């Protein structure tokens, strides 16, 4: 009986060992099967080539193969790949303790595509142009494509033509990989529109100028393009004093564009008038708004009597009145003021008082009806008037007033300065020119109630009465009046006398510096 118990115990132990061994074998087989059938992954490729501009895959399944569960345990690292540049790079996939390396090559084998413009291509003569001016654009995955003109095998970034005509241009496009494409385009070289009448503006704050005043545009092919002019005044502040730039733009029907510029100066009335007086600006050239007297002839910086007399001719007139049977009365005069409705002309009383109505001849021979406005009981001063509505605009655009600088005149103690006068005739020419020197701006004159007059050496003759006497800078010094004999002496109405009498007659005071 005891022997059977022992056998049974031994068999039980052997069974336990068999179970353990079997379990181990089954576990090993399971692990083996799990690793090789479930967990293990393999690289899909070792090398890959992409065309530049193609996005590299971020999907892990494109890099390793295996069960879905295991593949998704992998980590893709593309930090070593520069998709924006051709070259060879390394990508990495990490999976557990394993690491897989991939060679990624990015290449560019596609040449740029030149997109040509539809219809004729126009270029401006004597204007440098680039390729982008003659083609619609260039298509390529590389954003840094270079374009050139080809001329006899030489690449040029710019090209220009010094004469109009039709030309064939070769165009080359090259990307950074060295891929090239080329083609030809025919261009028509023409003249762009041209501006006329561009001028500067001077105005007080708050002015509302017409920037298109007297501005025109013309094209050789299309004719008048004035209506097509665009004004860019975004940089101009008409409410604030300063100097600004005004731009004009116009394009012809071929697309050729011209750009013009003008200067806009916003300043006080006094500053603008000062610039007029220094002859820095001129209403005949520039647009002036808000100045007390835009017609002021101004004074030059250099003393030149011949030039001063010539410059002041637009301020001179002749008063003429036919008396019948070939008779007439005449005298000289000069423009003191130009207002919104009148032109005021100063002369001698003994000229103006002879008739109520006068024919006024301006420096260019234009005749306009005028009237005697009045005379003074002080000095020999009279004033005539012309209605502005009777003056042709073309003439008005040329007229001037004499320049009056009282500060200069009152300090005029320099004896012997050169002075002179000119008289215009009815045909637009000169009747008489005479020159001399200043003796004294205020000298006792026994004729005319012993009023002080200006004595000069300018040899006055009959008909000079009422003429403006100027110095070499263009300043009004006095007005020709009379001469005496034994000894021969020449007399003029002094400037302060002219002004006081003018105010007495008209009730007005001209702008005086």
C-alpha positions as CSV (number, residue, x, y, z in Angstrom):
1,X,0.0,0.0,0.0
2,X,2.7,2.4,0.8
3,X,4.4,1.8,-2.6
4,X,1.3,3.1,-4.5
5,X,1.2,6.4,-2.6
6,X,4.8,7.1,-3.6
7,X,4.1,6.4,-7.3
8,X,1.1,8.7,-7.3
9,X,3.1,11.6,-5.8
10,X,5.8,11.2,-8.4
11,X,3.3,11.3,-11.2
12,X,1.8,14.5,-9.9
13,X,5.1,16.2,-9.8
14,X,5.9,15.2,-13.3
15,X,2.6,16.5,-14.4
16,X,3.3,19.9,-12.9
17,X,6.6,20.1,-14.6
18,X,4.9,19.3,-17.9
19,X,2.4,22.0,-17.4
20,X,5.1,24.6,-16.7
21,X,7.1,23.6,-19.6
22,X,4.1,23.6,-21.9
23,X,3.0,27.0,-20.6
24,X,6.5,28.4,-21.2
25,X,6.6,27.1,-24.6
26,X,3.1,28.5,-25.4
27,X,4.2,31.9,-23.9
28,X,7.3,31.9,-26.0
29,X,5.3,31.0,-29.1
30,X,2.9,33.8,-28.2
31,X,5.6,36.3,-27.8
32,X,7.2,35.2,-31.0
33,X,3.9,35.4,-32.8
34,X,3.1,38.8,-31.3
35,X,6.4,40.3,-32.2
36,X,6.6,39.0,-35.7
37,X,2.9,39.0,-36.5
38,X,1.6,42.1,-34.6
39,X,4.4,44.4,-33.3
40,X,7.1,44.1,-35.9
41,X,7.2,46.9,-38.6
42,X,9.4,47.3,-41.7
43,X,10.4,50.4,-43.7
44,X,8.4,50.9,-46.9
45,X,11.4,52.5,-48.7
46,X,14.9,53.6,-48.1
47,X,15.1,56.4,-50.7
48,X,12.5,58.7,-52.3
49,X,12.6,61.6,-54.8
50,X,10.2,64.5,-54.8
51,X,9.7,67.2,-57.4
52,X,10.3,70.6,-55.9
53,X,7.0,72.1,-54.8
54,X,5.5,68.7,-54.0
55,X,4.5,68.3,-50.4
56,X,6.4,65.5,-48.6
57,X,4.0,62.9,-46.9
58,X,3.4,63.3,-43.2
59,X,1.6,59.9,-43.0
60,X,3.5,57.3,-40.9
61,X,1.9,54.5,-43.0
62,X,3.9,55.8,-46.0
63,X,7.2,55.1,-44.2
64,X,6.7,51.8,-42.2
65,X,4.5,48.8,-42.8
66,X,2.9,46.4,-40.3
67,X,-0.3,46.1,-38.3
68,X,-2.3,49.3,-38.0
69,X,-1.8,49.2,-34.2
70,X,1.9,48.9,-34.3
71,X,2.5,51.3,-37.2
72,X,0.7,54.0,-35.3
73,X,3.2,53.6,-32.5
74,X,5.9,55.0,-34.8
75,X,7.1,58.6,-34.7
76,X,8.0,60.5,-37.9
77,X,10.8,63.1,-37.7
78,X,11.1,65.4,-40.8
79,X,13.1,68.1,-39.0
80,X,16.1,67.4,-41.2
81,X,14.3,68.0,-44.4
82,X,14.0,71.5,-46.0
83,X,11.1,71.4,-48.4
84,X,11.8,74.9,-49.6
85,X,15.2,74.0,-51.1
86,X,16.4,71.3,-53.5
87,X,18.8,68.8,-52.1
88,X,19.2,65.5,-50.3
89,X,18.0,65.1,-46.7
90,X,17.4,62.4,-44.1
91,X,14.1,61.6,-42.5
92,X,13.8,59.3,-39.4
93,X,11.1,57.1,-38.0
94,X,11.4,55.9,-34.4
95,X,9.5,52.8,-33.4
96,X,10.2,51.5,-29.9
97,X,13.9,50.8,-29.7
98,X,14.2,50.8,-33.4
99,X,15.1,53.7,-35.8
100,X,14.7,53.8,-39.5
101,X,16.5,56.3,-41.8
102,X,15.2,57.5,-45.2
103,X,17.0,59.4,-47.9
104,X,14.7,62.2,-49.3
105,X,15.8,63.9,-52.4
106,X,14.1,67.1,-53.6
107,X,14.8,68.0,-57.2
108,X,13.5,70.6,-59.6
109,X,13.4,69.5,-63.2
110,X,10.5,71.6,-64.5
111,X,11.4,74.8,-66.4
112,X,9.5,78.0,-65.7
113,X,6.5,78.8,-67.8
114,X,6.4,82.3,-69.4
115,X,2.9,83.7,-69.6
116,X,2.6,86.1,-72.6
117,X,0.4,89.1,-72.8
118,X,-2.6,89.1,-75.1
119,X,-2.5,91.7,-77.9
120,X,0.2,94.2,-78.7
121,X,2.8,95.1,-76.1
122,X,3.6,98.9,-75.9
123,X,6.7,100.4,-74.5
124,X,7.7,104.1,-74.0
125,X,10.6,105.5,-76.0
126,X,13.7,106.4,-74.0
127,X,12.3,104.6,-70.9
128,X,14.1,101.7,-69.3
129,X,11.8,98.6,-69.0
130,X,12.1,95.2,-67.4
131,X,10.8,91.8,-68.4
132,X,7.8,92.1,-66.2
133,X,6.8,95.1,-68.3
134,X,6.4,93.0,-71.5
135,X,5.1,89.6,-70.2
136,X,2.0,88.8,-68.1
137,X,4.1,86.8,-65.6
138,X,6.2,83.7,-65.0
139,X,4.8,80.5,-63.5
140,X,7.1,78.2,-61.5
141,X,7.1,76.5,-58.2
142,X,10.3,78.4,-57.4
143,X,9.3,81.9,-56.3
144,X,12.8,83.3,-57.1
145,X,12.8,82.9,-60.9
146,X,15.1,85.3,-62.7
147,X,14.1,86.8,-66.0
148,X,16.3,88.5,-68.6
149,X,16.3,90.0,-72.0
150,X,18.6,88.2,-74.4
151,X,20.5,90.4,-76.9
152,X,23.2,88.6,-79.0
153,X,23.6,86.0,-76.2
154,X,24.0,88.5,-73.5
155,X,21.5,88.7,-70.6
156,X,20.1,92.1,-69.8
157,X,17.9,93.1,-66.8
158,X,16.7,96.3,-68.5
159,X,16.3,97.5,-72.0
160,X,15.3,100.7,-73.7
161,X,14.8,102.2,-77.2
162,X,15.7,105.6,-78.4
163,X,13.3,105.6,-81.3
164,X,9.8,104.5,-82.0
165,X,9.1,101.4,-84.0
166,X,8.4,97.6,-83.7
167,X,11.0,95.3,-82.2
168,X,11.3,91.5,-81.4
169,X,12.6,90.8,-77.9
170,X,14.0,87.5,-76.6
171,X,13.0,86.6,-73.1
172,X,14.8,84.1,-70.8
173,X,13.4,82.7,-67.6
174,X,15.7,80.7,-65.2
175,X,14.9,79.1,-61.8
176,X,17.5,78.4,-59.1
177,X,17.8,74.8,-60.3
178,X,19.1,76.1,-63.6
179,X,15.9,75.1,-65.6
180,X,15.4,77.6,-68.4
181,X,12.7,78.6,-70.8
182,X,12.7,81.3,-73.5
183,X,10.6,82.9,-76.1
184,X,10.1,86.0,-78.3
185,X,7.7,88.8,-78.0
186,X,7.0,91.7,-80.4
187,X,6.8,95.2,-78.8
188,X,5.7,98.5,-80.2
189,X,7.8,101.4,-79.0
190,X,5.9,104.7,-78.9
191,X,5.9,108.0,-77.2
192,X,3.9,108.3,-73.9
193,X,1.5,111.1,-73.3
194,X,3.0,114.5,-72.5
195,X,1.7,117.1,-70.1
196,X,1.4,120.8,-70.8
197,X,0.7,123.6,-68.4
198,X,2.0,121.9,-65.2
199,X,2.7,124.6,-62.7
200,X,3.1,125.2,-59.0
201,X,0.4,126.4,-56.6
202,X,0.7,129.1,-53.9
203,X,-2.2,129.6,-51.6
204,X,-3.4,130.5,-48.2
205,X,-4.8,127.9,-45.8
206,X,-8.3,126.8,-46.6
207,X,-8.1,127.5,-50.4
208,X,-9.9,125.3,-52.8
209,X,-7.7,125.3,-55.9
210,X,-8.5,123.8,-59.3
211,X,-5.5,121.6,-59.7
212,X,-6.4,121.0,-63.4
213,X,-6.4,124.7,-64.2
214,X,-4.5,125.1,-67.5
215,X,-3.2,121.5,-67.3
216,X,-3.4,119.5,-70.5
217,X,-2.2,116.1,-71.8
218,X,-1.7,115.0,-75.4
219,X,-0.6,111.8,-77.1
220,X,0.8,111.2,-80.6
221,X,-1.6,108.4,-81.4
222,X,-4.6,109.3,-79.3
223,X,-4.6,113.1,-79.4
224,X,-6.1,115.1,-76.6
225,X,-6.1,113.2,-73.3
226,X,-6.8,116.1,-71.0
227,X,-10.1,114.5,-69.8
228,X,-8.1,111.4,-68.7
229,X,-5.8,113.2,-66.3
230,X,-6.0,112.0,-62.7
231,X,-4.8,114.1,-59.8
232,X,-3.3,112.6,-56.7
233,X,-3.4,115.2,-53.9
234,X,-3.3,112.7,-51.0
235,X,0.0,114.3,-49.8
236,X,-1.4,117.8,-49.8
237,X,-2.9,119.4,-46.7
238,X,-4.6,122.6,-47.9
239,X,-5.4,123.6,-44.3
240,X,-1.9,123.6,-42.9
241,X,1.1,125.8,-44.0
242,X,3.8,123.8,-45.6
243,X,5.2,122.6,-49.0
244,X,3.6,119.6,-50.6
245,X,4.0,117.5,-53.7
246,X,1.1,117.1,-56.2
247,X,1.1,114.2,-58.7
248,X,-0.6,114.0,-62.1
249,X,-1.2,110.7,-63.9
250,X,-2.4,110.0,-67.5
251,X,-2.4,106.9,-69.7
252,X,-3.0,106.6,-73.4
253,X,-5.1,103.9,-75.0
254,X,-2.0,101.7,-75.3
255,X,-1.4,101.8,-71.6
256,X,1.7,104.0,-71.7
257,X,1.6,106.2,-68.6
258,X,3.1,109.6,-67.8
259,X,3.5,111.0,-64.3
260,X,3.9,114.7,-63.6
261,X,4.5,116.6,-60.4
262,X,3.8,120.1,-59.1
263,X,4.6,121.9,-55.9
264,X,1.9,123.2,-53.6
265,X,2.9,125.8,-51.1
266,X,0.4,126.8,-48.4
267,X,1.5,130.0,-46.6
268,X,0.2,133.2,-45.2
269,X,-1.0,136.0,-47.6
270,X,2.0,138.1,-46.5
271,X,4.5,135.4,-47.2
272,X,3.0,134.7,-50.6
273,X,3.1,138.4,-51.5
274,X,6.7,138.6,-50.3
275,X,7.6,135.8,-52.8
276,X,5.8,137.7,-55.5
277,X,7.6,140.9,-54.6
278,X,11.0,139.1,-54.8
279,X,10.0,137.7,-58.2
280,X,10.2,134.1,-56.9
281,X,6.7,133.4,-58.2
282,X,4.6,134.8,-61.0
283,X,0.9,134.5,-61.5
284,X,1.4,134.1,-65.3
285,X,3.2,130.8,-64.6
286,X,1.9,129.7,-61.2
287,X,-1.5,129.7,-59.6
288,X,-1.6,132.1,-56.7
289,X,-4.6,132.2,-54.3
290,X,-5.1,134.6,-51.4
291,X,-2.2,137.1,-52.0
292,X,-3.2,140.8,-51.8
293,X,-1.8,141.6,-55.3
294,X,-1.0,138.7,-57.6
295,X,-0.3,141.1,-60.5
296,X,2.6,142.8,-58.7
297,X,5.6,143.0,-61.0
298,X,8.1,142.6,-58.1
299,X,11.7,143.8,-57.7
300,X,14.7,141.9,-58.9
301,X,17.8,141.1,-56.8
302,X,20.2,142.5,-59.4
303,X,20.3,146.1,-60.5
304,X,19.7,146.2,-64.3
305,X,17.7,149.2,-65.6
306,X,17.3,147.9,-69.1
307,X,15.8,144.6,-67.8
308,X,13.7,146.4,-65.2
309,X,12.1,148.7,-67.8
310,X,11.4,145.7,-70.1
311,X,9.9,143.7,-67.3
312,X,7.5,146.5,-66.4
313,X,6.1,147.0,-69.9
314,X,3.0,145.0,-69.1
315,X,2.2,147.7,-66.5
316,X,2.3,150.5,-69.0
317,X,-0.6,152.1,-71.0
318,X,-1.2,155.0,-73.3
319,X,-4.3,157.2,-72.9
320,X,-5.7,158.4,-76.2
321,X,-8.7,160.5,-77.2
322,X,-9.5,161.5,-80.7
323,X,-10.8,165.1,-80.9
324,X,-11.9,165.2,-84.6
325,X,-10.3,166.5,-87.8
326,X,-7.3,164.4,-87.0
327,X,-6.7,166.0,-83.6
328,X,-6.2,164.0,-80.4
329,X,-5.1,164.1,-76.8
330,X,-2.8,161.5,-75.3
331,X,-0.7,160.8,-72.3
332,X,1.1,158.0,-70.5
333,X,0.0,156.0,-67.6
334,X,0.7,152.8,-65.6
335,X,-1.4,150.2,-63.8
336,X,-1.7,150.7,-60.0
337,X,-4.2,148.0,-59.2
338,X,-6.2,145.2,-60.8
339,X,-9.2,144.2,-58.8
340,X,-12.1,141.7,-59.4
341,X,-13.9,144.3,-61.6
342,X,-11.5,147.1,-62.5
343,X,-8.1,148.1,-63.7
344,X,-6.9,151.4,-62.1
345,X,-4.5,153.5,-64.1
346,X,-2.5,156.3,-62.7
347,X,-1.4,159.4,-64.7
348,X,-1.1,163.1,-64.4
349,X,-4.1,165.3,-63.6
350,X,-3.4,167.5,-66.6
351,X,-3.8,164.4,-68.8
352,X,-6.8,162.7,-67.3
353,X,-8.9,165.8,-66.7
354,X,-9.1,166.6,-70.4
355,X,-11.7,164.0,-71.3
356,X,-14.2,161.8,-69.5
357,X,-13.8,158.9,-71.9
358,X,-10.5,157.5,-73.1
359,X,-9.2,154.8,-75.4
360,X,-6.7,152.8,-73.3
361,X,-3.9,151.1,-75.3
362,X,-2.0,148.4,-73.4
363,X,1.5,147.3,-74.0
364,X,0.6,144.8,-76.7
365,X,-1.5,147.3,-78.7
366,X,-4.9,146.1,-77.4
367,X,-7.4,148.9,-77.2
368,X,-10.0,148.9,-74.4
369,X,-12.5,151.7,-73.5
370,X,-11.7,153.6,-70.3
371,X,-13.1,156.5,-68.3
372,X,-11.6,159.3,-66.2
373,X,-12.3,158.4,-62.5
374,X,-11.0,161.6,-61.0
375,X,-8.1,164.0,-60.2
376,X,-6.4,165.3,-57.1
377,X,-6.3,168.8,-55.7
378,X,-2.9,168.0,-54.3
379,X,-0.2,166.8,-56.7
380,X,-0.8,166.6,-60.4
381,X,-2.3,163.1,-60.2
382,X,-5.3,161.6,-62.1
383,X,-6.8,158.2,-62.2
384,X,-8.6,156.4,-65.1
385,X,-10.5,153.1,-64.9
386,X,-11.0,150.2,-67.3
387,X,-13.8,147.6,-66.6
388,X,-12.2,144.2,-66.2
389,X,-15.0,142.6,-68.3
390,X,-13.8,144.6,-71.3
391,X,-10.3,143.2,-71.1
392,X,-9.6,140.0,-73.1
393,X,-8.5,137.1,-70.8
394,X,-5.4,136.5,-72.9
395,X,-4.3,140.1,-72.2
396,X,-5.3,139.9,-68.5
397,X,-3.0,136.9,-68.2
398,X,-0.1,139.2,-69.1
399,X,-0.8,142.4,-67.3
400,X,1.1,143.7,-64.2
401,X,1.0,146.4,-61.6
402,X,3.9,148.6,-60.7
403,X,5.9,147.5,-57.7
404,X,5.7,149.8,-54.7
405,X,8.1,149.5,-51.7
406,X,7.7,152.4,-49.4
407,X,10.3,151.1,-47.0
408,X,12.9,151.1,-49.8
409,X,11.7,154.5,-51.1
410,X,11.8,156.2,-47.7
411,X,15.3,155.1,-47.1
412,X,16.5,156.1,-50.5
413,X,19.2,158.6,-49.7
414,X,21.6,157.4,-52.4
415,X,22.0,160.2,-54.8
416,X,22.7,159.5,-58.4
417,X,21.0,156.0,-58.7
418,X,20.1,155.2,-62.3
419,X,16.4,155.6,-63.2
420,X,14.4,155.7,-66.4
421,X,11.1,155.4,-68.2
422,X,9.5,154.0,-71.3
423,X,6.3,155.0,-73.2
424,X,4.3,152.5,-75.2
425,X,2.5,153.5,-78.4
426,X,-0.8,152.3,-79.8
427,X,0.7,149.5,-81.9
428,X,2.4,147.7,-79.1
429,X,5.8,149.3,-79.6
430,X,7.9,151.9,-77.8
431,X,7.4,155.6,-78.4
432,X,10.1,156.9,-76.2
433,X,12.8,155.7,-73.8
434,X,14.9,157.9,-71.6
435,X,17.3,157.4,-68.7
436,X,19.0,159.5,-66.1
437,X,19.7,159.7,-62.4
438,X,18.0,160.6,-59.2
439,X,18.9,164.0,-57.7
440,X,16.7,164.1,-54.7
441,X,13.4,162.3,-53.8
442,X,12.0,165.4,-52.1
443,X,13.0,168.8,-53.5
444,X,11.2,172.2,-53.1
445,X,9.5,173.1,-56.4
446,X,8.3,176.7,-56.7
447,X,5.6,175.9,-59.3
448,X,2.9,173.8,-57.8
449,X,2.3,175.5,-54.5
450,X,5.8,174.9,-53.5
451,X,5.1,171.2,-52.9
452,X,8.2,169.0,-52.7
453,X,8.8,167.1,-55.9
454,X,11.4,164.6,-57.0
455,X,14.1,166.0,-59.1
456,X,15.8,163.8,-61.7
457,X,18.2,164.1,-64.6
458,X,15.9,162.1,-66.8
459,X,15.3,164.3,-69.9
460,X,11.5,164.5,-70.1
461,X,9.8,165.4,-73.4
462,X,6.3,166.2,-74.3
463,X,4.1,163.1,-74.0
464,X,6.2,161.7,-71.1
465,X,3.7,163.1,-68.6
466,X,2.1,160.4,-66.5
467,X,4.9,157.9,-67.1
468,X,6.2,155.6,-64.3
469,X,9.9,156.3,-63.4
470,X,11.6,153.1,-62.2
471,X,15.0,152.2,-60.8
472,X,17.2,149.4,-61.9
473,X,15.5,146.9,-59.5
474,X,12.0,147.7,-60.8
475,X,10.8,149.9,-58.0
476,X,8.4,152.7,-58.7
477,X,10.3,155.9,-57.7
478,X,8.1,158.7,-59.0
479,X,5.9,159.8,-61.9
480,X,7.0,162.1,-64.7
481,X,5.5,165.5,-64.4
482,X,7.2,168.6,-65.9
483,X,10.5,170.3,-66.7
484,X,11.6,173.8,-66.1
485,X,14.1,176.0,-67.9
486,X,16.8,178.5,-66.9
487,X,18.4,176.2,-65.8
488,X,16.8,173.0,-67.4
489,X,15.5,170.9,-64.6
490,X,13.2,167.8,-64.6
491,X,10.5,167.1,-62.0
492,X,8.4,164.1,-61.0
493,X,5.6,163.5,-58.5
494,X,7.1,161.8,-55.5
495,X,5.9,158.3,-54.5
496,X,4.2,159.3,-51.3
497,X,2.3,162.1,-53.2
498,X,1.2,159.5,-55.8
499,X,-0.2,157.2,-53.1
500,X,-2.0,159.9,-51.1
501,X,-3.6,161.3,-54.3
502,X,-4.6,157.9,-55.5
503,X,-6.4,157.2,-52.2
504,X,-8.1,160.6,-52.3
505,X,-9.4,159.8,-55.8
506,X,-10.4,156.2,-55.5
507,X,-10.8,155.6,-51.8
508,X,-8.4,152.7,-52.2
509,X,-4.9,151.8,-51.1
510,X,-2.8,149.6,-53.3
511,X,-0.6,147.0,-51.8
512,X,2.5,148.6,-50.5
513,X,5.6,146.9,-49.1
